[in-house]
């Protein structure tokens, strides 16, 4: 059986996905037309061609501009439903989805607009596809901590349907320590904690996320390998790393997937997972990331199996549900 067939066959979880980053050029074009928004592009093809970046910031510029077509509840439903449809195609059976409230509230679009759209799609995906999903509310780190506090307060009516709080956007110059107080409050409220660290930022940012934010997972974290003590700590405590290969390539974290360190991290025993990050901008959804790794690195069936197992082990699912998914993987790969 080919590795691509195995990848398709295995059930998987996705733990690092920004829903705004799954906006396809086709949906962007459709919603712009629906709301009579003039885009700086003359066609769907021109939008797709614009998805070329030199670093994280150049991506974020078009990412935030693209989100401007999301106006009403149905738009957010359409965005989320399109992602779930792709999950179904890729045999993703559980996903933990990041969303950026500040991207929308800054445009005058509140939680009462985007949350009902998201939740309706999540309910439909569970019913139609059997896909379970959690929401991770992410703070934009290029904005002040006071803005994150305001977002946490605005989310109060929806605390029961938000599972975790995260930190994303421009990493350099915005260390986790900038948000220590708001994450302390989020933890006290009972939320799981995740944070982007060690993508463009140095290993010190990973230490800060661990020591000051008390994270349950590190998003990206690929630069941990530059610090032997950090590597040992992450391994000993089995702190998950939600690695995004095509994102790392597209944003020039690595200049060639053949140089990516995901396999060496996996072989050293770290709990690394494969994820798509912002799939439409970075050239691939979850299975595309698995296949790209297989094309570039000496990936084995055992690696693929372990990565799929890790995706559930690193999730926020209840332990009994995790074990059911992992047992299913074992039954398929005996």
N, C-alpha and C positions, 0 to 999 in steps of 0.2 A: 504494500500500500504506500503511495507517495505521501510525502510530508504534507502537501497541500490538502490531500484527501483526509489525512488524520486531523489537521487543523480544522477543517470543516466539520468533521464528525464529532469532535470533542465539545462538550458544553463548556462555556467560559463565562467569566465575570469581567466586567470592565469597571475600573475604579478611578480612572483619570480622564474625564471627558467633560469639556466645557460645552454646554448645550448651545450657547451663542456661536461657538466655533464649529457647529455642525450645519450652519446655514449654507445651503447649496447656492451656486450662482443662479440656478433656475428658480428657486424659491425667492431669492433676493429680488430677481427681476419681476416675478409675479407680484410680490407684495408692494414693490415700488409702483407698479402699474395700478394696483388696487387702491393705493392711497395717493395717487398722482404725485409721487415723489420723483424728482429729477435726479438720476444718478450720473456720475461723471463717466459713464460708459455707454456705448451705443448698442451693445448687444450682450447676450449671455456669454458669448465667446470672449468678449473684451473683459468681462468680470473675471472669468477663469484665468485669462492671461495676466491679470493684475495680481494674482496670488503668487507673487515672487518676492522673496524677502532677503535682506542681508543680515538681519539680526532680530532680536525679540521686539524692539521698539518699532521697527518698520512694519512688522506684522500687526502689532497692536493698533497702529494708526488706521489700517483698513478694517481691522476687526471691529473697532468701535464705530466706524462709519457705517459698516454693513448692518450693525444692530439697529441703526436708525430706521429701518423699514418695519421693525416690529412695533406695532401700534396698539392693536386691540387683542382681546382674549383669544380670538380665533387664530391670530397670527402666532401666538405662543403655543397654542395647541398644534398648529401645523408644523412648527419647528420641532417640537418634541415628538410628534407622531412620525415625522419623516425619519428621525433618528431611531425610534423603536422598530420601524419597518426594516431598517438596515441591520439592527441587532438580530431580528428574526432571521434574516438572510445569512448572517454570520454565526448563527447558533450561540448568540450571547443570551444567556438565560437570567442573568442578574446584572444590574448596572447601578452605579452610584454616581449621580449626575451633578456636576457643579453648575451653579448659575450665579450671575453677577448682578445683584439688585441695583447697585449704584449706576451701572450702565443705563438702566431704565429710569430709575427715580430722578436722575439728573436731567432727563428729558420730560419730566412731568408724568411719567407712567408708573403707577404705584403697585404695591403688592396685590391690591385688589383686582388688578388687571392680569398680571402675568401668572400669579400663583394659581388661580382657577383654571387657566389654560393648561399649565403644566400638569396639575393634578388630574384633570379630566383625561389627558393623554395617558398618564401613568395607570389610571384605572382601566382604560380601554386596552392598554398593552397587556395588563395582567389577565384580563378577561379573554382577549382574542388570541394572544400569543403565549400566555403563561409566563411572561417576563416579569420578574420582581424588580423593584427599583426603589432607591433612596435618593434624597436630595441633600446636597452639600451647598450651603450658602457661603459664597466666597466674598471676602473683602478685597477691594482694590488697593494694593499697597502703595501706589503712587499718590493716593489721597491721604489726608491726615487721619490720625487715629480717631479724632473727634467725629469724623464722618462715618467711621466704622461703628462707633458707639450709637450714632443716630440710626444707622441701618439695623443694628441689633434690636433697638427699641421698636423700630417700624415693623419688624418681623414678628412682633409679639403675638398677633392673632394667629400666626401660622407655626408657632413653636412645635405643636404636636405632629406636624408633617415634615419637619426639617430634622434630619438625623445628625448632621455634622456641620461644623463651621470651618472654612478654609481661608487661605491667603494666596492670592495670585496677582497677575499683572507684572509690571516692570520690577525685576528683582534687584538689579544693581543700584546701589544707593538707598535702598529701602529694606534694611535688615529686619528680621523677625522681631528684634528687640523694640522696634518702633511701635509694635502692637501688643506688647506684653500685657497691659492692663485689660484691654478689651477681650483678649483670649482667656484671661483669668476669669472674667465675668461669664464668658460663654461656657467655660468648663464648669463653673459653679451652677449654671443653669441646666447642666446635664448633657450638653452636646459633646459628641466625639470631636476631635480636633485633628486637622490636617493642614499642611502648609507646603507651598512650593519652596524648595531650597536646594542649592547645589546644582542648578541648571546653568545659568550664567554666573550666579553668585558663588563665592568661595566656600570651602568646607566649613569655615567659621559660621556661616549662615545656617548650616545644618545643625551644628552644635547649639546655636541659639534657639532654633525651632524645637530641639529636644529639651534643652535645659530651661528655657524661659516660657515657651508656649506649651510645653508638655504634650507634644503631638502624639497621636496614635499611629500616624503614617507620615512618611515623607514623600511628597510629590516630586518626581524627577530624582534628585539625589545622586546623579551619576558622578559628581565630582568628589564623592566620599572617598574614592580610591586614592586621592592625593594625601590622605591623612590616615596612617596605619592605626592609630588609637581609635579614630572614629569608625573605621572599618570593623575593628574588633568589637567595639561597643554595639554597633548596629547588628552585627552577626550574633553576638551573645544574647542580645535581647530580642532578636528576630523582629526588628522594626521593619515593616514593609516599605519598599521603594516602588512607587508607581512610575515605571520607566516608559518613555514614549519615543521609540526609535525614529520614526519618520519625522516627528517634530524636531528631534535633536539634529537630524540631517538638514531639514529645511531652514532651521534657525542658526545653522552653522556652529552648533555645540560640538559636532563632529563634522569633518569635511568628507567623510566616506564611511558608509555603514560597516565596511569591512574593518574599520578601526574602532567600532563601538565596543564598550566594555561590558555589555549586558551578560554575555556568556561567561566571562571571567568572574563577574560578581555572582552569578548563579552557581558556577562550579565551586566557588569558595563558601557556598552555603547560605548566602544572603537571600532573604525572601523578596526577590525581584518579581515584578509582574509586567506584562505587556499591555499597553494602552494606546489610544489614538489621539488624545489631547484635543486638538482642534482639527478634526479629520478632513473637512472639505478644504481647509486652507493649507494643510500639510501633505495632501496627496494620498490619503488612505484611511479607511475605517479599520476596525480591529484586525480582521483577518489579513488585510493588506499589510499591516505591520508585522504580523507573524511571518507572512510569506517573504516580505522584504528581508527580514533577518535570515531566513533560510537560504535566500539567494546570495547573501553577502558573507555569511559566517558558517562555520562547520556545525550547524545545528543538527542534532540527532532526534530520533523519536522520543528518547528519554527526556531530552531538554523540553520538547514541546509539552509532553505530559506533565512535567514538573511545573512549567510556567502556568498551565491550566489549573493545576492543583493550587498553586500559590495564589491565583486570582481569587479563589474562594476562601482560602485560609486567611488572606489579608483583608477580606471584606468585613463589613459590620453586620453580617448576617448572624443570627443565633447559631450557637455551636452545633446544635443538632441538624440544622439545615445545611450548614457547611459540610458536615460529615456525609450527608446524603448525596450532595453534589460530588464530593471527592470519591465516594464509593462508586458512583456512576462512572466516573473517569476510569477508575481501576477496572471496572467490569468491561469497559470498552477496549482496554489496552492489554488485557491478559494474553 
